[in-house]
């Protein structure tokens, strides 16, 4: 009996000691407390996701595979010229990409570089159907294109409306990677507002480490709720020693481009007729760094900026009352305005500062 009492006492003391240790850990280690209570550092509920199948089920049916054919004229060798009786031979090249069904009447968003200058476009759907697609419009400035297919019962992608991705958010990339349709890769948002790649005229990329391979271009970047937050467009490949650095066009920009192409046949974009360079950082009296204004390095004669008395070498300090410090952001902000809109410009020339006004016009076609 005494032995049983001793064992029982030992077990009770061990249980009490374990509970006391757990209590101390929960108090001292926030991460342990969050896991135990199911709350984040801000008190919000945290639900560790064991699977993103629900998000994939919601979006994947609206992601399509795009197969293109391009016909090129290739110059042949003198020997082949004698055999063929021609200097050039027509060569067919097949390529692939992805797209996202945006409307039930068959409109698809994809990348400009996927369908530019191709002769045939075939779209493959989740349910096994195929259809020939027509190009509704192209926008090389954002690397976007709108296609249309004529089929019934099309699944439409749920688009994020007010969801602004945050760095660290989990995202999924869905597309026709390497010809493997509806491939899903996972990562996080690595950065937002990337506008310094110099790859496109207008850039505002979401950066992600979700794998974006050949064929993913034009596919969907999706949040954990299965809403499309971006159209995948490109990556930095191994040729430059990069890994897991991919980019997507925010869905707000893509949706606006698509709507304008459908309504007008092209994108209506404000154009100032001037190009700018960022200024170097300078140091204030307190030692902090500041970059004030952007430098005008080119003005189109007869354009809105020229007529507003903007000249090469001037420093643009503000647009519509907003201070400027980033040339690419100013270019994008102006492009989002309408032709005919008037903008106020605060300009520094030598030691004088003046305010002027410019009326934007439609951006000329890109060469």
C-alpha positions as CSV (number, residue, x, y, z in Angstrom):
1,X,0.0,0.0,0.0
2,X,2.8,2.4,0.9
3,X,4.5,1.6,-2.5
4,X,1.2,2.4,-4.3
5,X,1.0,5.7,-2.4
6,X,4.5,6.6,-3.3
7,X,4.0,5.9,-7.0
8,X,0.7,8.0,-6.9
9,X,2.5,10.9,-5.2
10,X,5.3,10.7,-7.7
11,X,2.9,10.9,-10.7
12,X,0.9,13.8,-9.1
13,X,4.1,15.7,-8.5
14,X,5.2,15.1,-12.1
15,X,1.9,16.3,-13.5
16,X,1.9,19.4,-11.4
17,X,5.5,20.2,-12.4
18,X,4.7,19.7,-16.1
19,X,1.7,22.0,-15.8
20,X,3.8,24.6,-14.0
21,X,6.5,24.4,-16.7
22,X,3.9,24.8,-19.5
23,X,2.4,27.8,-17.7
24,X,5.8,29.5,-17.5
25,X,6.6,28.7,-21.2
26,X,3.2,30.2,-22.3
27,X,3.9,33.4,-20.4
28,X,7.5,33.8,-21.5
29,X,7.3,32.6,-25.1
30,X,4.7,34.5,-27.3
31,X,5.0,32.0,-30.1
32,X,4.0,29.1,-27.7
33,X,1.1,31.1,-26.4
34,X,-0.2,31.9,-29.9
35,X,0.0,28.2,-30.9
36,X,-1.7,27.1,-27.7
37,X,-4.5,29.7,-27.8
38,X,-4.8,29.8,-31.6
39,X,-4.2,33.6,-31.8
40,X,-1.7,35.8,-33.5
41,X,0.4,38.5,-32.0
42,X,-2.4,41.0,-32.7
43,X,-5.0,38.7,-31.1
44,X,-6.5,37.6,-34.4
45,X,-7.4,34.0,-34.8
46,X,-4.7,31.9,-36.6
47,X,-5.8,28.8,-38.5
48,X,-2.8,26.9,-39.8
49,X,-3.6,25.7,-43.3
50,X,-3.0,22.0,-43.9
51,X,-4.2,22.3,-47.4
52,X,-5.0,24.9,-50.1
53,X,-7.2,22.6,-52.1
54,X,-10.2,24.8,-51.5
55,X,-8.5,27.8,-53.1
56,X,-7.3,25.7,-56.0
57,X,-10.8,24.2,-56.5
58,X,-12.3,27.7,-56.7
59,X,-9.9,29.1,-59.3
60,X,-8.2,26.3,-61.3
61,X,-11.3,25.7,-63.6
62,X,-11.0,29.3,-64.9
63,X,-7.3,29.0,-65.8
64,X,-6.8,28.0,-69.4
65,X,-3.9,26.6,-71.4
66,X,-2.9,28.5,-74.5
67,X,-1.2,26.9,-77.5
68,X,0.1,29.1,-80.3
69,X,1.6,28.6,-83.8
70,X,3.9,31.1,-85.3
71,X,5.0,31.1,-89.0
72,X,8.4,32.5,-89.8
73,X,10.2,33.0,-93.0
74,X,13.7,31.5,-92.6
75,X,16.5,32.1,-95.1
76,X,17.9,28.8,-96.5
77,X,21.4,27.9,-97.6
78,X,22.4,28.4,-101.3
79,X,22.3,24.7,-101.8
80,X,18.7,24.5,-100.5
81,X,17.8,27.5,-102.6
82,X,18.8,25.5,-105.7
83,X,16.7,22.6,-104.5
84,X,13.6,24.6,-103.4
85,X,13.9,27.3,-106.0
86,X,13.3,29.9,-103.2
87,X,15.4,32.0,-100.9
88,X,13.2,31.6,-97.9
89,X,11.3,28.6,-96.3
90,X,8.2,29.0,-94.1
91,X,8.8,27.5,-90.7
92,X,6.1,26.8,-88.1
93,X,6.9,27.2,-84.4
94,X,4.7,26.1,-81.6
95,X,4.6,27.7,-78.2
96,X,2.5,27.8,-75.1
97,X,1.2,30.0,-72.2
98,X,-1.7,30.4,-69.9
99,X,-4.8,32.6,-69.5
100,X,-7.6,33.4,-67.1
101,X,-11.3,33.4,-68.0
102,X,-12.7,36.7,-66.7
103,X,-16.2,36.8,-68.1
104,X,-18.9,34.2,-68.9
105,X,-19.0,35.5,-72.5
106,X,-15.5,34.1,-73.2
107,X,-13.1,36.9,-72.5
108,X,-9.7,35.8,-71.4
109,X,-6.8,37.7,-69.9
110,X,-3.3,36.7,-70.8
111,X,0.1,38.2,-71.6
112,X,1.0,40.2,-74.7
113,X,4.2,38.3,-75.3
114,X,2.2,35.0,-75.3
115,X,0.0,35.9,-78.3
116,X,1.8,38.7,-80.1
117,X,2.4,38.0,-83.8
118,X,1.1,34.5,-83.8
119,X,-1.0,32.9,-86.5
120,X,-3.2,30.5,-84.6
121,X,-4.3,30.4,-80.9
122,X,-6.0,27.4,-79.4
123,X,-7.3,27.4,-75.8
124,X,-7.6,24.3,-73.7
125,X,-10.1,24.3,-70.8
126,X,-10.1,22.5,-67.4
127,X,-13.0,20.3,-68.6
128,X,-11.1,19.0,-71.6
129,X,-12.7,21.2,-74.3
130,X,-10.7,23.2,-76.8
131,X,-11.5,26.3,-78.8
132,X,-9.9,28.6,-81.3
133,X,-9.4,32.1,-79.8
134,X,-9.4,35.5,-81.4
135,X,-7.3,38.5,-80.3
136,X,-9.5,41.3,-79.0
137,X,-6.7,43.7,-78.2
138,X,-3.1,44.0,-77.1
139,X,-1.4,46.3,-74.6
140,X,2.4,45.9,-74.9
141,X,2.9,48.7,-72.3
142,X,1.7,46.4,-69.6
143,X,2.3,43.0,-71.3
144,X,-1.4,42.2,-71.3
145,X,-3.7,40.9,-74.0
146,X,-7.4,40.0,-74.2
147,X,-8.7,37.0,-76.1
148,X,-12.2,35.7,-76.8
149,X,-13.6,32.2,-77.3
150,X,-17.1,31.1,-78.2
151,X,-18.2,28.4,-75.8
152,X,-21.0,28.0,-73.3
153,X,-20.8,27.2,-69.6
154,X,-17.5,28.8,-69.0
155,X,-16.1,29.0,-65.4
156,X,-15.2,32.5,-64.4
157,X,-12.3,33.4,-62.1
158,X,-13.2,35.1,-58.7
159,X,-11.2,38.3,-58.7
160,X,-9.9,40.0,-55.6
161,X,-11.6,43.4,-55.3
162,X,-10.3,45.2,-52.2
163,X,-7.6,42.7,-51.3
164,X,-4.2,44.4,-51.4
165,X,-1.5,41.7,-51.1
166,X,1.0,42.2,-48.2
167,X,4.5,41.0,-48.2
168,X,4.5,37.6,-46.5
169,X,1.0,36.6,-47.8
170,X,0.8,33.0,-49.1
171,X,0.0,32.9,-52.8
172,X,-0.5,30.2,-55.4
173,X,0.5,30.3,-59.1
174,X,-1.7,28.3,-61.5
175,X,-0.8,27.8,-65.1
176,X,0.3,25.6,-68.0
177,X,3.9,25.2,-66.7
178,X,6.1,23.4,-69.2
179,X,3.0,22.2,-71.0
180,X,1.7,20.6,-67.8
181,X,-1.8,22.2,-67.6
182,X,-3.1,23.5,-64.3
183,X,0.2,23.1,-62.4
184,X,0.0,24.7,-59.0
185,X,3.0,26.2,-57.2
186,X,3.1,27.9,-53.8
187,X,5.1,30.7,-52.3
188,X,4.7,34.1,-50.6
189,X,4.4,37.7,-51.8
190,X,8.1,38.8,-51.7
191,X,7.4,42.5,-52.6
192,X,4.8,44.8,-54.1
193,X,5.0,47.9,-56.3
194,X,8.1,46.7,-58.2
195,X,8.5,49.3,-60.9
196,X,12.2,49.4,-61.6
197,X,12.7,46.3,-63.7
198,X,12.8,48.3,-66.9
199,X,11.0,45.5,-68.7
200,X,7.8,47.3,-69.6
201,X,6.8,50.9,-70.0
202,X,4.3,50.7,-67.1
203,X,5.3,48.5,-64.2
204,X,3.7,47.9,-60.8
205,X,4.6,44.2,-60.2
206,X,3.8,41.8,-57.4
207,X,6.9,39.8,-56.7
208,X,6.6,36.3,-55.5
209,X,8.8,33.2,-54.9
210,X,6.1,30.9,-56.2
211,X,7.7,29.1,-59.1
212,X,6.7,30.7,-62.4
213,X,8.1,28.5,-65.2
214,X,7.9,28.6,-69.0
215,X,4.2,28.3,-69.9
216,X,3.0,30.0,-66.7
217,X,2.9,33.4,-68.4
218,X,-0.7,34.7,-68.4
219,X,-1.8,32.4,-65.6
220,X,-3.3,33.3,-62.2
221,X,-1.6,34.4,-59.0
222,X,-4.1,33.5,-56.3
223,X,-4.6,34.2,-52.6
224,X,-5.5,31.6,-50.0
225,X,-9.2,32.3,-50.6
226,X,-8.9,31.3,-54.2
227,X,-9.2,34.9,-55.5
228,X,-7.1,36.1,-58.4
229,X,-4.8,38.9,-57.3
230,X,-2.5,39.0,-60.3
231,X,-1.7,37.8,-63.8
232,X,1.7,36.0,-63.9
233,X,4.0,37.6,-66.5
234,X,7.7,36.7,-66.1
235,X,10.6,35.5,-63.9
236,X,14.3,36.1,-63.6
237,X,15.6,32.8,-65.0
238,X,18.7,30.8,-64.2
239,X,20.5,32.6,-67.0
240,X,21.1,35.5,-64.6
241,X,21.6,33.2,-61.6
242,X,18.2,33.9,-60.1
243,X,15.9,31.5,-58.3
244,X,12.3,32.0,-57.1
245,X,11.9,35.6,-58.4
246,X,8.7,35.9,-60.4
247,X,6.4,38.8,-61.1
248,X,2.7,39.3,-61.7
249,X,0.6,42.2,-62.9
250,X,-1.9,43.3,-60.2
251,X,-5.4,42.3,-61.1
252,X,-6.7,45.9,-60.6
253,X,-4.4,47.0,-63.5
254,X,-5.2,43.9,-65.6
255,X,-9.0,44.4,-65.1
256,X,-8.8,48.0,-66.1
257,X,-6.8,47.2,-69.3
258,X,-9.3,44.5,-70.2
259,X,-12.3,46.7,-69.8
260,X,-10.8,49.4,-71.9
261,X,-9.8,47.0,-74.6
262,X,-13.3,45.6,-74.7
263,X,-15.0,49.0,-74.7
264,X,-12.6,51.0,-76.9
265,X,-10.4,48.5,-78.7
266,X,-7.3,49.9,-77.0
267,X,-6.2,51.4,-73.7
268,X,-7.0,55.1,-73.1
269,X,-4.0,56.4,-71.3
270,X,-2.9,59.9,-70.3
271,X,0.4,61.1,-71.8
272,X,2.4,64.1,-70.7
273,X,5.1,63.9,-73.4
274,X,8.1,64.0,-71.1
275,X,10.5,61.5,-69.6
276,X,12.2,61.8,-66.2
277,X,15.2,60.5,-64.2
278,X,15.4,60.0,-60.5
279,X,17.5,62.5,-58.5
280,X,20.3,61.3,-56.3
281,X,19.8,61.2,-52.6
282,X,21.0,64.2,-50.8
283,X,21.6,64.8,-47.1
284,X,19.6,67.1,-44.9
285,X,21.0,69.1,-42.0
286,X,19.9,66.5,-39.5
287,X,21.8,63.8,-41.5
288,X,18.7,62.1,-43.0
289,X,18.5,61.3,-46.7
290,X,16.1,63.0,-49.0
291,X,15.3,62.8,-52.7
292,X,13.3,65.9,-53.8
293,X,11.9,65.9,-57.3
294,X,12.7,64.1,-60.5
295,X,14.7,65.6,-63.4
296,X,13.3,66.2,-66.8
297,X,15.6,64.6,-69.4
298,X,13.4,64.6,-72.5
299,X,10.4,66.7,-73.7
300,X,8.4,66.0,-76.9
301,X,8.2,69.2,-78.9
302,X,4.5,70.3,-79.2
303,X,3.4,67.8,-76.5
304,X,1.5,68.6,-73.3
305,X,4.6,69.1,-71.2
306,X,6.2,71.3,-73.9
307,X,3.1,73.5,-74.1
308,X,3.2,73.7,-70.3
309,X,6.7,75.2,-70.5
310,X,8.5,72.1,-69.2
311,X,12.1,71.8,-70.6
312,X,15.0,69.4,-70.4
313,X,17.0,70.0,-67.2
314,X,14.0,71.2,-65.2
315,X,13.2,69.5,-61.9
316,X,9.5,68.4,-61.4
317,X,8.7,68.8,-57.7
318,X,5.0,67.9,-57.6
319,X,2.1,66.6,-59.7
320,X,-1.4,67.5,-58.6
321,X,-0.1,68.6,-55.2
322,X,1.8,65.3,-54.6
323,X,5.5,65.6,-54.1
324,X,7.6,63.5,-56.6
325,X,10.6,61.4,-55.8
326,X,10.2,58.4,-58.1
327,X,10.1,58.8,-61.9
328,X,8.5,55.4,-62.6
329,X,5.7,56.1,-60.1
330,X,4.9,59.5,-61.7
331,X,4.8,57.9,-65.2
332,X,2.4,55.2,-64.0
333,X,0.2,57.7,-62.2
334,X,-0.1,59.9,-65.3
335,X,-0.9,56.9,-67.4
336,X,-3.8,56.0,-65.2
337,X,-5.4,59.4,-65.9
338,X,-7.6,60.1,-68.9
339,X,-6.7,62.0,-72.1
340,X,-8.1,65.5,-71.6
341,X,-7.4,65.6,-67.8
342,X,-5.5,68.6,-66.6
343,X,-2.6,68.2,-64.2
344,X,-0.8,70.8,-62.2
345,X,3.0,70.7,-62.2
346,X,5.4,72.4,-59.7
347,X,8.7,72.9,-61.5
348,X,12.1,74.2,-60.4
349,X,14.3,75.8,-63.0
350,X,17.7,76.9,-61.8
351,X,16.9,78.9,-58.6
352,X,13.2,79.7,-59.4
353,X,10.1,77.6,-58.8
354,X,6.9,78.0,-60.7
355,X,3.5,76.2,-61.2
356,X,2.1,75.3,-64.6
357,X,-0.7,73.2,-66.0
358,X,-0.7,70.5,-68.7
359,X,-3.7,68.9,-70.5
360,X,-2.9,65.2,-71.1
361,X,-3.5,63.6,-74.5
362,X,-3.8,60.0,-75.6
363,X,-0.5,58.1,-75.4
364,X,0.9,57.5,-78.9
365,X,1.2,53.9,-80.1
366,X,4.4,52.2,-79.0
367,X,6.9,51.5,-81.7
